[in-house]
């Protein structure tokens, strides 16, 4: 992996199960509202990774990084269609903002801290970038994709700590 870091948990390398959304609702104890599929995919993967790491919450000093090739593509396209039609679009617009997913992921993890979204094509390259400057609480990194074009639906996550 990356020198000086160890993977505590890695989830989502396999295709998502058909009932991933039902699993998210069961894990949260409620149905997420006013968030798009891309954010729900991020929440699902992040929670699975924290569970696999044996943690109940992401430590406050940990970094949260979410990468994607296109971000919330479906919400972005819907928002643009609504704009062309002259409709107001507050909820669709909010769903099209990838950084706002960080707030929802943070909420479901019981975390507030250093989080960011990064457009990228290569998760390994992203991993080499995001470990720089991360402290003793490590980081939680996700690669999240909505299905579309040649991209399959994906929510792959790594929990990393310094070695």
Buried (B, 14 or more C-beta within 10 A) or exposed (E): BBEEBEBBBBBBEEEBEEEBBEBBBEBBEEEBEEBBBBBBBBBBBBBBBBEBBEBEEBBEBBBBBBBBBBBBBBBBEBBBEBEEEEEEBEBBBBBBBBEBBBBBBBEBBEBEBBBEBBEBEEBEEBBBBBBEEBEEBBBBBBBBBBBEEEEEBBBBBBBBBEE
